[in-house]
Amino acid sequence: MKIFFFEKTPFMGVELLDILKDYSIVFYNLDQTYSNLKNSGFPVISYGDRNLSKAIGSDKAVRIMLQDRKFLKNIIVNKENARLLFFYMDAKMDNLCKKFGSKLILPPYNLQEKLGNKLFLNKIIKAIHFRENKCMNIKNGKPINSALFQKCVKQLDLPFILQGGLGVSGEDTFLIKTERDFYSYTKKFTSDFRASKFIRNNIPFSVHVCITNKEILCEGPFLQIIGFPELSTIPFMFCGNDTNQTLFTNKFKLKIRDISLKIAEYVKRKGYKGILGIDYLWDTDENEIYVQELNTRLVGLTRLLTGIQKTQGIIPHLLQHINTFIPVSFPKKYKKKNIDISKRDFSQIYIANNKNKAILIKQNLVPGIYKFNANKLKKVKSSLFLKDLTTDNVLVNYTAYQGSRVKPGGIIAKIILKKSSIQDGQYLLTEEVKNVASSIRNFLEAK
């Protein structure tokens, strides 16, 4: 069986290139990263777009590839012997796959959409008998008027949060302080949305689950990196993960694992299998934990976790996910166990345009491993594998291309560190990661 992982640029699926047979990454751009991987003998396929500076979203890039029947027929010779995989998918991608007759290594899209919708979350929370944050589901098309605003205020107080049903890394999450805010932000939703109580002092974290045919695998909790202006000025934008455990007691971790397994068992009964991300909010004032959302797909943490598991000789959740849908073979040296972060932490950081206007990327920073010294970056390896990273270097997964304009909040770089980016005992960025982010930002924007 041949596996094709479609991505705009090689990010989520890259760690499997050296351990999984009959596997290829299919990505949109024809760039230096493609050349480096190809020259190293890895099975990569490019759609061949050389116009690197044009602005195009990851989902749109994948849809363009899926719409090109000639391209698909050239790379997928036998549809019956092929399976497709995506980091994220939507209804349009699902329809394109059905039209082409492609089979996926993912749960049915309608199940992904239903279980991953924030408006369905309250049913899951009630089913597992857990406490829910105060919220209201609002139907799209319902009159947006003062009466609805006052109803939200009465139930949730001011300020409160508005969120779209299907998450987009925090970009559709808005803080409502006034009635004017309410009218302004409700216009941004094209489908049903949710209003919820604003938890002023919170720490976000997530758990990575993989539901196989025989068992439920669980890793975490791991901190989410959200709300740091050094990375993004969009207040609720997801900017990475960190394995630092100093904020969590053993009792806390056991409680989170118990909740996560109950949620996983619930969605498994509904027919879901594979990777599942569960996001939580910890209200540090009231010491309460709330389930924030379910990500019924591969998640950002999947990329970091796959690299960690490989370096520790553990069967990655991503491989377990694939093996749940089709049998695959991989090196026997990998064992089934939990990761060990008692000796070393890891972190993954997304660096965004944190200005209030679009920026021009003036220099290329080709993905690879870089030495960071005296606020300067020097490339030492072209590898994208976490196993080749040392504690004093930075793995640059992705950067925006030279000549491209990046909107406010748009990602300009993704990096991985073999150390924590969060200070021990505090939900604050380390000075080192601030300096690394600043140096990458300055390099990309330099004249």
N, C-alpha and C positions, 0 to 999 in steps of 0.2 A: 504494500500500500504506500503510495506517494503522498507526502504531506506538503502543502504549500501555505506558508504563513505570509499573508498580505499586510504590508505596512508602508507608510509613506517613506520612512527611513528605517534602517535596521536598529531596533531598540528592544522591544519586548522579546523577540524570538532569537536574538543573536547568541545567547548562551547555549542554545541547543545545537549550534552548528558543528561543534566538534565531538558530540556524543550521540547524536541521533541519526540513524540511517534513513535513507530515502526521504530526505527532508530538505526543503529549500525555502529561503526567504525571498519573497517577491516584493520589490519596492519600487517606488515611483521615479525617483530622481536618478540620473546618471552622474555620479559625483565621485570625489576622491575616495570616499568610504567604500563605495562599490568596487572601485579599482583595487583598493587595499585588500578587501576580502577576497575578491576574485583572484588576485595574484597570489594570495596565500592558499589557494586551492579549495576555498569553501564554496558550497553550492548556492550561489546567489544569482538572482535574475532581476534585471532592471527593466522597467517600462521604457526607459530611455529618454525621459524628459531632461533636456539640458538647460532649460530656462530656469535656473535655480533661484533667481531673485524674485520671481513672481510670488505673490501671496496666495497660498492655497492651503486649506485645512487638511488635516490628516484623513478625515472621513471622506472628504470630496476626492482626494487623490486616490483612495482605494476604490471609490465608486467609479471613477473614470476608468480604472483598470478593469473593473468587473463589467463595464458597459462595452468594452472593446472585445467583441467576439473573436476577431481575427487573432488578437494577442492571446486570449485565453486558449484558443484552439492550438496555437503554436506551442504553448508551454504545458498544457494539459492534454496529452495525447489520448489518454484513456480515462474518461470521466468516472467509470465504474471503479477504477483502481486509484482514484484520487480523493483526497479530503482537504478541505480548506479551513483555515483558522484565522481569526482576527483578534486584535487587541480589544477593539470595541466595534459593535455593529449597530445598525439601525434598521428600520423597516425597509428603506430603499435598498440597502445592501442585501437584506434577506430576500426581497423580491427578485433582484438581479441574479442571485445564486439559484433560485428556483427556476427562473427562465432558462438559465444555462444548463440546469440539471446537475448542479454541483451539490455534493453532500458535505456537511460541516462537522467539525469536531467541537461542537457546541450544543447546548440544550436548544430545543425549539425556541425561535425568537419570541413567539407570543408568551411563552412561559418566562423568558428572561424579562420581558417588558412588564408583565403582570407582577411578578414577585419583586422586581427592582423598583417599582413605582412607589414613591414616598407616600402617595395617597392610600396605598394598600398596607403600609407599614403598621398602622394601628391594629389591623386584624391579626397580624403575626404576633405583635406584642401581647395582645389579649390572649391569644392561643397558648402562649408559653407562660402566661400568668406573671408578667413582669410589669413594672411601673413605667408608664408612658409620660413623656413631656407633654404639657398642654398644647393642643393644636386644633386647627380647624381645616377641613378640606373645602376648597372653594371651586365650584364648577365654572369652567370657562363659558362665558356668555351670560353668567349671572350679572344683574345690574351692579356696576361698581359705583356705589353712592355713599353718602354720609352715613346712612343707616348700617351698611355693611362694615364700614370703618369703625363705627361706634361699637358694633357687636364684637369685632376683633379686640378692641381696646378693653371692653368689659370682661372678656374671657381671658385675655393674654397680657393685659397692661401695656403701657408704652415704655420703651420702644418694643416692637415685636419683629419677627422675621417672616419674610415671604420667600418661598422656594418653589421652583418648578418641580413637576412630578418626577422627571427623569434627570438625575444629576449630571452636570457638566463641569466637574472639578471646582464647584463653588462659584462659577461665573453667573449662575442664575439664582444666587442667594443675596437678598437685599435687607438692610436694616431700615425699618419704617419708624421714623421719629415723629412725623407729622401727617396730617391728612393729605397735604400736597404730595408728600413722598408716596403715599398709598396710591393716589391717582396716577402718579408718574410711573411707578414700577409695575403696577398691574398691567399696563399696556405692553409690557415686554413679554408677557406669557401668551402663547398661542394654544395652550391646552390647559387642563385643570391644574391648579396649584394649591399650595398649602401655606397656612399661616401658623406660626408656632411661637411659644414663649421664648424670649431672648434670655439666654443664660449668660450673664455678664462676665463672670469669671469662670472660664472653663478650660479644660485641657482635652484636645481631640486625640483619639487614638483609634487603631483598627486592629482587626484580627483576620488572619489569612486562613481560609478553610478550603479543603479539597474533599469533595464528596465522591468517593469511588463506589463501585458496585458492592464492595465488601465492608468498607469502613469509612469513618470520617476523620480526616487528618486536620490538625489544628496547630497554627503557629501564632504566637503573640500573647499579650498585647504589645503593639509597637506604636510609638508616638507618631502622630501626623504633624507635619510642619505647616502651620497655617497662621496667618496674622502677623508676619514679620515684614515691616516696610523695606528692609534691606533686600528682600527677595521679590516682593510684589506689593503695590499699593492697593490692590483689590482685597478688601479685608477678609473675605472668606475663601480666597483662592487656595486650592491645594498646591503646596510647594515641596512635597516630599515626605519621606519617612525616616525614622531613626529607631535603632534597637535599644537605646539607652533605657535601662530599667530602674534607675535610681528613684523615680517618682512613684513606683509601684511596690506595695508590700506583697508578700507571698499570698496573704489572704485575699488581697485585691485581685491578683492574677488568677487564683483558683476560681473566684467568683465570675470573672470575665470568661474564663474557659467554660464554665458550667452554662452560662447564658448562651455563649456562642454555639455550643453543642446542641442545645435545645432548639435554637433557631435553625441550625443545619439539619437537624432531624425533621423539623417541620417542613422545610422546603424540599427535603428528600422525599417525604411522603407525597408531596405535590408533583413529583416527577423530575425535580431538578437534580442534576449531577455535574461534577466538575468543580472548577474554582469558584469561590464565593468570597467577596470581601464584605466584612461587617464593620461599619463605622460607628463609633461611640463618642459621646460627650460626657466628660466628668465634670459635674458642677462642684467646684472646689469649695464654694461657700456653704452649700448644704450637704456636701459629701454624698451626692446622689449620682447615679450612672444612668444615662439614657441611650437607647439605640437611636442613632441618627439616620442611618439608611443602610440598605443592602445594595451592594454592587454585584449584580448577577452576571458577571463576566470576568475576564482577566482584569487585574487592577494594576496601578502603578507599582504597588508593593511586590507584585509578581516578579517584576524584572530584578529588583534587588534581592529578593528571597531566592530566586533561581541561582544567582551568582554565589550567594552564601552557601547554599546547599551543595553546590558543586565543589566549592573549595573544601568543604568538610566531608566529602564522600557520601553525601546523602542523596537519595533519589529525589529530585526536585518535584515540587507540587505540580509544576507545568508538565513534567513527564507523566506524573500520576494522572493528571487531567486527560492528556492524550490517550493514555493507556486505558482509561475508562470507556472511551468510545471505540477505539481500535487497538488491537494488540501491537505493541512496539517492542523492539529489542534495543538494549543499551548496555554499556559496560557493566559487568557483574560486580565491579568494585564498589558500586553505589549501594548503600544499605538504607533500610527504612528506619529512621529514627528522627528525633527532634534536633534542631540546630543548637549549638552550644555558644552562647555569647557571654560566658563567665569570664573569658580572658580578653575579648576584643569586641568592641561595638562596630557597627556599620551604619552608614547613612546615605540617603539618596536625596539630592537637592535639585529643585527646578528654579532656575533664575529667570525672572520675567522683566520686561520693560516696566520699571517702576516710576516712569514719568507720566505726565498728563497729556502727552502728545506722542505721535508716532516717532520712532527713531530709525535712522539709517544705519545698517550694518556696514562698516567701512573696511573690515578686514576678515579674512577667512581664518577660522580656527578648526582645523580638520580633527574630527573625533579620534581619540586615542588616549594614551597615558602620558601625563605631563608632570614634570617636576616643578613645584611651586617654591620659589626662593626669592626673598627680597622683593615681594610683590610682583615678580615676573614669572612667566610660564615658559618652560622649555620642554618640547616634546621628546620623550625618551623611548616610546614604543607606539606602534600603530594598533596594538591589540585593543579589543573591546571587551575582553574577558576579565572578570573580577579576579580570577586566579593569578593573573599577571600583575596585579596592582599591589604595591607596597604601602606601608602606613604613611610614608612621607610623600606620596605622590597622589595625583588626582586623575580619576578616570572620567574623561569627557565623553559622554554618550552621544550628545547632539549639540550642535550650535546652529543658529540661523545663518543663512548664506550671505556672503558679501553682496552688497547691492540691494538686499531686500529691506523693505520697510516693515517694522514690527509695531503693531498697534499697542496702546497702553494695556498692560496685563498679558501681552503675548509672550510666549516662552522664547528666550534667546539662548538658553543653554540648559543641559541636564548633566549633572555630574554625580559620581559615586565616590565615597571616601571609606577607607578602612578604619574609621574612627567615628565617634559620635560628633554630631553638629550641635548638640544640646548640652548645656552646662549641667553637671551633676546636681541633682536635687532642685533644679529650677527650670521652668519652661522658658529658657532664654537661649538665643544663639551664642555659640562660642565666638570669641574674637577671631579665631583662625578662619572659621567658615565665612564670617563677614568679610575678611580680607580676601579670601579666595573669590567670593562672589564679586566683590568690587574690582578685583584685578581682571577677571574674565569680562565683566561689563566694560571696563575701561579699554581693554584690548579690542573688543568688538566694535566699540564706538569711536576708537581713535582715528585721527586723520592720517 
